[in-house]
Amino acid sequence: MGKNFLYMLITVAGAVGVYWLWAFELALNENAGLAVSTLAAVLFSYFFYRRKDR
């Protein structure tokens, strides 16, 4: 298992964590939580993509 797997694992865990905080801890709309967690996953992926180039 390489670095890419670790980055993917962190991205998925981060997106699930954002959804959990949004939908269950803050008790906000679950559909909006899915949208926000998807955005978080895209941002995590972009961050790791930029980090990999260095």
mmCIF file of the N, C-alpha and C atoms, coordinates in Angstrom:
data_MODEL
# 
_entry.id   MODEL 
# 
loop_
_atom_site.group_PDB 
_atom_site.id 
_atom_site.type_symbol 
_atom_site.label_atom_id 
_atom_site.label_alt_id 
_atom_site.label_comp_id 
_atom_site.label_asym_id 
_atom_site.label_entity_id 
_atom_site.label_seq_id 
_atom_site.pdbx_PDB_ins_code 
_atom_site.Cartn_x 
_atom_site.Cartn_y 
_atom_site.Cartn_z 
_atom_site.occupancy 
_atom_site.B_iso_or_equiv 
_atom_site.pdbx_formal_charge 
_atom_site.auth_seq_id 
_atom_site.auth_comp_id 
_atom_site.auth_asym_id 
_atom_site.auth_atom_id 
_atom_site.pdbx_PDB_model_num 
ATOM 1   N N  . MET A 1 1  ? 0.842   -1.172 0.000  1.00 0.00 ? 1  MET A N  1 
ATOM 2   C CA . MET A 1 1  ? 0.000   0.000  0.000  1.00 0.00 ? 1  MET A CA 1 
ATOM 3   C C  . MET A 1 1  ? 0.889   1.238  0.000  1.00 0.00 ? 1  MET A C  1 
ATOM 4   N N  . GLY A 1 2  ? 0.582   2.114  -0.920 1.00 0.00 ? 2  GLY A N  1 
ATOM 5   C CA . GLY A 1 2  ? 1.415   3.301  -1.054 1.00 0.00 ? 2  GLY A CA 1 
ATOM 6   C C  . GLY A 1 2  ? 0.769   4.545  -0.484 1.00 0.00 ? 2  GLY A C  1 
ATOM 7   N N  . LYS A 1 3  ? 1.416   5.651  -0.826 1.00 0.00 ? 3  LYS A N  1 
ATOM 8   C CA . LYS A 1 3  ? 0.931   6.946  -0.373 1.00 0.00 ? 3  LYS A CA 1 
ATOM 9   C C  . LYS A 1 3  ? -0.458  7.248  -0.909 1.00 0.00 ? 3  LYS A C  1 
ATOM 10  N N  . ASN A 1 4  ? -0.715  6.850  -2.157 1.00 0.00 ? 4  ASN A N  1 
ATOM 11  C CA . ASN A 1 4  ? -2.009  7.163  -2.762 1.00 0.00 ? 4  ASN A CA 1 
ATOM 12  C C  . ASN A 1 4  ? -3.157  6.533  -1.984 1.00 0.00 ? 4  ASN A C  1 
ATOM 13  N N  . PHE A 1 5  ? -2.948  5.325  -1.480 1.00 0.00 ? 5  PHE A N  1 
ATOM 14  C CA . PHE A 1 5  ? -3.993  4.681  -0.687 1.00 0.00 ? 5  PHE A CA 1 
ATOM 15  C C  . PHE A 1 5  ? -4.245  5.457  0.601  1.00 0.00 ? 5  PHE A C  1 
ATOM 16  N N  . LEU A 1 6  ? -3.183  5.927  1.230  1.00 0.00 ? 6  LEU A N  1 
ATOM 17  C CA . LEU A 1 6  ? -3.328  6.717  2.452  1.00 0.00 ? 6  LEU A CA 1 
ATOM 18  C C  . LEU A 1 6  ? -4.093  8.006  2.169  1.00 0.00 ? 6  LEU A C  1 
ATOM 19  N N  . TYR A 1 7  ? -3.761  8.672  1.068  1.00 0.00 ? 7  TYR A N  1 
ATOM 20  C CA . TYR A 1 7  ? -4.471  9.901  0.703  1.00 0.00 ? 7  TYR A CA 1 
ATOM 21  C C  . TYR A 1 7  ? -5.943  9.619  0.439  1.00 0.00 ? 7  TYR A C  1 
ATOM 22  N N  . MET A 1 8  ? -6.246  8.503  -0.226 1.00 0.00 ? 8  MET A N  1 
ATOM 23  C CA . MET A 1 8  ? -7.636  8.149  -0.495 1.00 0.00 ? 8  MET A CA 1 
ATOM 24  C C  . MET A 1 8  ? -8.364  7.862  0.814  1.00 0.00 ? 8  MET A C  1 
ATOM 25  N N  . LEU A 1 9  ? -7.714  7.159  1.715  1.00 0.00 ? 9  LEU A N  1 
ATOM 26  C CA . LEU A 1 9  ? -8.319  6.834  3.004  1.00 0.00 ? 9  LEU A CA 1 
ATOM 27  C C  . LEU A 1 9  ? -8.613  8.099  3.810  1.00 0.00 ? 9  LEU A C  1 
ATOM 28  N N  . ILE A 1 10 ? -7.687  9.035  3.821  1.00 0.00 ? 10 ILE A N  1 
ATOM 29  C CA . ILE A 1 10 ? -7.897  10.298 4.528  1.00 0.00 ? 10 ILE A CA 1 
ATOM 30  C C  . ILE A 1 10 ? -9.028  11.095 3.884  1.00 0.00 ? 10 ILE A C  1 
ATOM 31  N N  . THR A 1 11 ? -9.090  11.089 2.555  1.00 0.00 ? 11 THR A N  1 
ATOM 32  C CA . THR A 1 11 ? -10.147 11.810 1.846  1.00 0.00 ? 11 THR A CA 1 
ATOM 33  C C  . THR A 1 11 ? -11.518 11.251 2.182  1.00 0.00 ? 11 THR A C  1 
ATOM 34  N N  . VAL A 1 12 ? -11.656 9.937  2.148  1.00 0.00 ? 12 VAL A N  1 
ATOM 35  C CA . VAL A 1 12 ? -12.948 9.307  2.444  1.00 0.00 ? 12 VAL A CA 1 
ATOM 36  C C  . VAL A 1 12 ? -13.325 9.525  3.907  1.00 0.00 ? 12 VAL A C  1 
ATOM 37  N N  . ALA A 1 13 ? -12.373 9.345  4.809  1.00 0.00 ? 13 ALA A N  1 
ATOM 38  C CA . ALA A 1 13 ? -12.658 9.552  6.231  1.00 0.00 ? 13 ALA A CA 1 
ATOM 39  C C  . ALA A 1 13 ? -13.029 11.007 6.511  1.00 0.00 ? 13 ALA A C  1 
ATOM 40  N N  . GLY A 1 14 ? -12.367 11.923 5.847  1.00 0.00 ? 14 GLY A N  1 
ATOM 41  C CA . GLY A 1 14 ? -12.697 13.339 6.019  1.00 0.00 ? 14 GLY A CA 1 
ATOM 42  C C  . GLY A 1 14 ? -14.088 13.668 5.516  1.00 0.00 ? 14 GLY A C  1 
ATOM 43  N N  . ALA A 1 15 ? -14.456 13.120 4.362  1.00 0.00 ? 15 ALA A N  1 
ATOM 44  C CA . ALA A 1 15 ? -15.789 13.374 3.809  1.00 0.00 ? 15 ALA A CA 1 
ATOM 45  C C  . ALA A 1 15 ? -16.875 12.772 4.695  1.00 0.00 ? 15 ALA A C  1 
ATOM 46  N N  . VAL A 1 16 ? -16.648 11.564 5.177  1.00 0.00 ? 16 VAL A N  1 
ATOM 47  C CA . VAL A 1 16 ? -17.625 10.934 6.073  1.00 0.00 ? 16 VAL A CA 1 
ATOM 48  C C  . VAL A 1 16 ? -17.708 11.709 7.387  1.00 0.00 ? 16 VAL A C  1 
ATOM 49  N N  . GLY A 1 17 ? -16.585 12.177 7.875  1.00 0.00 ? 17 GLY A N  1 
ATOM 50  C CA . GLY A 1 17 ? -16.577 12.974 9.097  1.00 0.00 ? 17 GLY A CA 1 
ATOM 51  C C  . GLY A 1 17 ? -17.340 14.281 8.947  1.00 0.00 ? 17 GLY A C  1 
ATOM 52  N N  . VAL A 1 18 ? -17.161 14.938 7.815  1.00 0.00 ? 18 VAL A N  1 
ATOM 53  C CA . VAL A 1 18 ? -17.902 16.176 7.558  1.00 0.00 ? 18 VAL A CA 1 
ATOM 54  C C  . VAL A 1 18 ? -19.388 15.888 7.494  1.00 0.00 ? 18 VAL A C  1 
ATOM 55  N N  . TYR A 1 19 ? -19.782 14.812 6.820  1.00 0.00 ? 19 TYR A N  1 
ATOM 56  C CA . TYR A 1 19 ? -21.204 14.459 6.744  1.00 0.00 ? 19 TYR A CA 1 
ATOM 57  C C  . TYR A 1 19 ? -21.759 14.152 8.133  1.00 0.00 ? 19 TYR A C  1 
ATOM 58  N N  . TRP A 1 20 ? -21.006 13.398 8.922  1.00 0.00 ? 20 TRP A N  1 
ATOM 59  C CA . TRP A 1 20 ? -21.459 13.035 10.265 1.00 0.00 ? 20 TRP A CA 1 
ATOM 60  C C  . TRP A 1 20 ? -21.658 14.283 11.131 1.00 0.00 ? 20 TRP A C  1 
ATOM 61  N N  . LEU A 1 21 ? -20.685 15.204 11.074 1.00 0.00 ? 21 LEU A N  1 
ATOM 62  C CA . LEU A 1 21 ? -20.826 16.439 11.843 1.00 0.00 ? 21 LEU A CA 1 
ATOM 63  C C  . LEU A 1 21 ? -22.038 17.240 11.386 1.00 0.00 ? 21 LEU A C  1 
ATOM 64  N N  . TRP A 1 22 ? -22.205 17.356 10.070 1.00 0.00 ? 22 TRP A N  1 
ATOM 65  C CA . TRP A 1 22 ? -23.288 18.165 9.511  1.00 0.00 ? 22 TRP A CA 1 
ATOM 66  C C  . TRP A 1 22 ? -24.652 17.571 9.842  1.00 0.00 ? 22 TRP A C  1 
ATOM 67  N N  . ALA A 1 23 ? -24.811 16.281 9.583  1.00 0.00 ? 23 ALA A N  1 
ATOM 68  C CA . ALA A 1 23 ? -26.139 15.663 9.668  1.00 0.00 ? 23 ALA A CA 1 
ATOM 69  C C  . ALA A 1 23 ? -26.520 15.250 11.087 1.00 0.00 ? 23 ALA A C  1 
ATOM 70  N N  . PHE A 1 24 ? -25.569 14.788 11.866 1.00 0.00 ? 24 PHE A N  1 
ATOM 71  C CA . PHE A 1 24 ? -25.923 14.216 13.162 1.00 0.00 ? 24 PHE A CA 1 
ATOM 72  C C  . PHE A 1 24 ? -25.551 15.109 14.345 1.00 0.00 ? 24 PHE A C  1 
ATOM 73  N N  . GLU A 1 25 ? -24.381 15.672 14.347 1.00 0.00 ? 25 GLU A N  1 
ATOM 74  C CA . GLU A 1 25 ? -23.981 16.519 15.472 1.00 0.00 ? 25 GLU A CA 1 
ATOM 75  C C  . GLU A 1 25 ? -24.670 17.879 15.415 1.00 0.00 ? 25 GLU A C  1 
ATOM 76  N N  . LEU A 1 26 ? -24.735 18.476 14.221 1.00 0.00 ? 26 LEU A N  1 
ATOM 77  C CA . LEU A 1 26 ? -25.358 19.792 14.087 1.00 0.00 ? 26 LEU A CA 1 
ATOM 78  C C  . LEU A 1 26 ? -26.844 19.700 13.767 1.00 0.00 ? 26 LEU A C  1 
ATOM 79  N N  . ALA A 1 27 ? -27.329 18.493 13.446 1.00 0.00 ? 27 ALA A N  1 
ATOM 80  C CA . ALA A 1 27 ? -28.744 18.228 13.138 1.00 0.00 ? 27 ALA A CA 1 
ATOM 81  C C  . ALA A 1 27 ? -29.263 19.119 12.015 1.00 0.00 ? 27 ALA A C  1 
ATOM 82  N N  . LEU A 1 28 ? -28.456 19.261 10.961 1.00 0.00 ? 28 LEU A N  1 
ATOM 83  C CA . LEU A 1 28 ? -28.872 20.038 9.799  1.00 0.00 ? 28 LEU A CA 1 
ATOM 84  C C  . LEU A 1 28 ? -29.363 19.089 8.709  1.00 0.00 ? 28 LEU A C  1 
ATOM 85  N N  . ASN A 1 29 ? -29.801 19.638 7.602  1.00 0.00 ? 29 ASN A N  1 
ATOM 86  C CA . ASN A 1 29 ? -30.375 18.868 6.507  1.00 0.00 ? 29 ASN A CA 1 
ATOM 87  C C  . ASN A 1 29 ? -29.374 17.829 5.981  1.00 0.00 ? 29 ASN A C  1 
ATOM 88  N N  . GLU A 1 30 ? -29.814 16.568 5.892  1.00 0.00 ? 30 GLU A N  1 
ATOM 89  C CA . GLU A 1 30 ? -28.916 15.492 5.453  1.00 0.00 ? 30 GLU A CA 1 
ATOM 90  C C  . GLU A 1 30 ? -28.528 15.632 3.986  1.00 0.00 ? 30 GLU A C  1 
ATOM 91  N N  . ASN A 1 31 ? -29.450 16.099 3.146  1.00 0.00 ? 31 ASN A N  1 
ATOM 92  C CA . ASN A 1 31 ? -29.117 16.269 1.730  1.00 0.00 ? 31 ASN A CA 1 
ATOM 93  C C  . ASN A 1 31 ? -28.050 17.346 1.542  1.00 0.00 ? 31 ASN A C  1 
ATOM 94  N N  . ALA A 1 32 ? -28.159 18.412 2.282  1.00 0.00 ? 32 ALA A N  1 
ATOM 95  C CA . ALA A 1 32 ? -27.121 19.442 2.232  1.00 0.00 ? 32 ALA A CA 1 
ATOM 96  C C  . ALA A 1 32 ? -25.812 18.884 2.785  1.00 0.00 ? 32 ALA A C  1 
ATOM 97  N N  . GLY A 1 33 ? -25.899 18.011 3.776  1.00 0.00 ? 33 GLY A N  1 
ATOM 98  C CA . GLY A 1 33 ? -24.703 17.376 4.321  1.00 0.00 ? 33 GLY A CA 1 
ATOM 99  C C  . GLY A 1 33 ? -23.983 16.533 3.285  1.00 0.00 ? 33 GLY A C  1 
ATOM 100 N N  . LEU A 1 34 ? -24.751 15.850 2.440  1.00 0.00 ? 34 LEU A N  1 
ATOM 101 C CA . LEU A 1 34 ? -24.129 15.076 1.359  1.00 0.00 ? 34 LEU A CA 1 
ATOM 102 C C  . LEU A 1 34 ? -23.405 15.992 0.386  1.00 0.00 ? 34 LEU A C  1 
ATOM 103 N N  . ALA A 1 35 ? -24.025 17.122 0.069  1.00 0.00 ? 35 ALA A N  1 
ATOM 104 C CA . ALA A 1 35 ? -23.391 18.075 -0.841 1.00 0.00 ? 35 ALA A CA 1 
ATOM 105 C C  . ALA A 1 35 ? -22.119 18.657 -0.227 1.00 0.00 ? 35 ALA A C  1 
ATOM 106 N N  . VAL A 1 36 ? -22.178 19.001 1.039  1.00 0.00 ? 36 VAL A N  1 
ATOM 107 C CA . VAL A 1 36 ? -21.012 19.573 1.717  1.00 0.00 ? 36 VAL A CA 1 
ATOM 108 C C  . VAL A 1 36 ? -19.898 18.538 1.844  1.00 0.00 ? 36 VAL A C  1 
ATOM 109 N N  . SER A 1 37 ? -20.252 17.298 2.136  1.00 0.00 ? 37 SER A N  1 
ATOM 110 C CA . SER A 1 37 ? -19.214 16.266 2.261  1.00 0.00 ? 37 SER A CA 1 
ATOM 111 C C  . SER A 1 37 ? -18.580 15.955 0.908  1.00 0.00 ? 37 SER A C  1 
ATOM 112 N N  . THR A 1 38 ? -19.360 16.036 -0.158 1.00 0.00 ? 38 THR A N  1 
ATOM 113 C CA . THR A 1 38 ? -18.796 15.855 -1.499 1.00 0.00 ? 38 THR A CA 1 
ATOM 114 C C  . THR A 1 38 ? -17.823 16.981 -1.816 1.00 0.00 ? 38 THR A C  1 
ATOM 115 N N  . LEU A 1 39 ? -18.199 18.195 -1.482 1.00 0.00 ? 39 LEU A N  1 
ATOM 116 C CA . LEU A 1 39 ? -17.301 19.333 -1.676 1.00 0.00 ? 39 LEU A CA 1 
ATOM 117 C C  . LEU A 1 39 ? -16.026 19.163 -0.850 1.00 0.00 ? 39 LEU A C  1 
ATOM 118 N N  . ALA A 1 40 ? -16.161 18.687 0.371  1.00 0.00 ? 40 ALA A N  1 
ATOM 119 C CA . ALA A 1 40 ? -14.987 18.448 1.214  1.00 0.00 ? 40 ALA A CA 1 
ATOM 120 C C  . ALA A 1 40 ? -14.079 17.393 0.593  1.00 0.00 ? 40 ALA A C  1 
ATOM 121 N N  . ALA A 1 41 ? -14.663 16.335 0.026  1.00 0.00 ? 41 ALA A N  1 
ATOM 122 C CA . ALA A 1 41 ? -13.857 15.290 -0.615 1.00 0.00 ? 41 ALA A CA 1 
ATOM 123 C C  . ALA A 1 41 ? -13.105 15.846 -1.817 1.00 0.00 ? 41 ALA A C  1 
ATOM 124 N N  . VAL A 1 42 ? -13.762 16.694 -2.592 1.00 0.00 ? 42 VAL A N  1 
ATOM 125 C CA . VAL A 1 42 ? -13.095 17.309 -3.749 1.00 0.00 ? 42 VAL A CA 1 
ATOM 126 C C  . VAL A 1 42 ? -11.945 18.192 -3.279 1.00 0.00 ? 42 VAL A C  1 
ATOM 127 N N  . LEU A 1 43 ? -12.164 18.952 -2.224 1.00 0.00 ? 43 LEU A N  1 
ATOM 128 C CA . LEU A 1 43 ? -11.101 19.815 -1.704 1.00 0.00 ? 43 LEU A CA 1 
ATOM 129 C C  . LEU A 1 43 ? -9.938  19.005 -1.136 1.00 0.00 ? 43 LEU A C  1 
ATOM 130 N N  . PHE A 1 44 ? -10.239 17.924 -0.406 1.00 0.00 ? 44 PHE A N  1 
ATOM 131 C CA . PHE A 1 44 ? -9.175  17.037 0.075  1.00 0.00 ? 44 PHE A CA 1 
ATOM 132 C C  . PHE A 1 44 ? -8.384  16.460 -1.097 1.00 0.00 ? 44 PHE A C  1 
ATOM 133 N N  . SER A 1 45 ? -9.086  16.003 -2.117 1.00 0.00 ? 45 SER A N  1 
ATOM 134 C CA . SER A 1 45 ? -8.420  15.413 -3.278 1.00 0.00 ? 45 SER A CA 1 
ATOM 135 C C  . SER A 1 45 ? -7.524  16.428 -3.969 1.00 0.00 ? 45 SER A C  1 
ATOM 136 N N  . TYR A 1 46 ? -8.013  17.648 -4.114 1.00 0.00 ? 46 TYR A N  1 
ATOM 137 C CA . TYR A 1 46 ? -7.215  18.698 -4.745 1.00 0.00 ? 46 TYR A CA 1 
ATOM 138 C C  . TYR A 1 46 ? -5.971  18.996 -3.916 1.00 0.00 ? 46 TYR A C  1 
ATOM 139 N N  . PHE A 1 47 ? -6.131  19.060 -2.598 1.00 0.00 ? 47 PHE A N  1 
ATOM 140 C CA . PHE A 1 47 ? -4.993  19.319 -1.722 1.00 0.00 ? 47 PHE A CA 1 
ATOM 141 C C  . PHE A 1 47 ? -3.933  18.230 -1.872 1.00 0.00 ? 47 PHE A C  1 
ATOM 142 N N  . PHE A 1 48 ? -4.363  16.970 -1.868 1.00 0.00 ? 48 PHE A N  1 
ATOM 143 C CA . PHE A 1 48 ? -3.401  15.879 -1.984 1.00 0.00 ? 48 PHE A CA 1 
ATOM 144 C C  . PHE A 1 48 ? -2.802  15.802 -3.382 1.00 0.00 ? 48 PHE A C  1 
ATOM 145 N N  . TYR A 1 49 ? -3.564  16.185 -4.404 1.00 0.00 ? 49 TYR A N  1 
ATOM 146 C CA . TYR A 1 49 ? -3.028  16.221 -5.769 1.00 0.00 ? 49 TYR A CA 1 
ATOM 147 C C  . TYR A 1 49 ? -1.913  17.260 -5.853 1.00 0.00 ? 49 TYR A C  1 
ATOM 148 N N  . ARG A 1 50 ? -2.141  18.432 -5.268 1.00 0.00 ? 50 ARG A N  1 
ATOM 149 C CA . ARG A 1 50 ? -1.123  19.478 -5.284 1.00 0.00 ? 50 ARG A CA 1 
ATOM 150 C C  . ARG A 1 50 ? 0.087   19.066 -4.445 1.00 0.00 ? 50 ARG A C  1 
ATOM 151 N N  . ARG A 1 51 ? -0.152  18.385 -3.351 1.00 0.00 ? 51 ARG A N  1 
ATOM 152 C CA . ARG A 1 51 ? 0.932   17.952 -2.474 1.00 0.00 ? 51 ARG A CA 1 
ATOM 153 C C  . ARG A 1 51 ? 1.790   16.884 -3.153 1.00 0.00 ? 51 ARG A C  1 
ATOM 154 N N  . LYS A 1 52 ? 1.158   16.027 -3.960 1.00 0.00 ? 52 LYS A N  1 
ATOM 155 C CA . LYS A 1 52 ? 1.880   14.942 -4.628 1.00 0.00 ? 52 LYS A CA 1 
ATOM 156 C C  . LYS A 1 52 ? 2.850   15.487 -5.672 1.00 0.00 ? 52 LYS A C  1 
ATOM 157 N N  . ASP A 1 53 ? 2.512   16.626 -6.287 1.00 0.00 ? 53 ASP A N  1 
ATOM 158 C CA . ASP A 1 53 ? 3.366   17.201 -7.325 1.00 0.00 ? 53 ASP A CA 1 
ATOM 159 C C  . ASP A 1 53 ? 4.671   17.754 -6.766 1.00 0.00 ? 53 ASP A C  1 
ATOM 160 N N  . ARG A 1 54 ? 4.713   18.056 -5.485 1.00 0.00 ? 54 ARG A N  1 
ATOM 161 C CA . ARG A 1 54 ? 5.923   18.652 -4.893 1.00 0.00 ? 54 ARG A CA 1 
ATOM 162 C C  . ARG A 1 54 ? 6.962   17.624 -4.588 1.00 0.00 ? 54 ARG A C  1 
# 
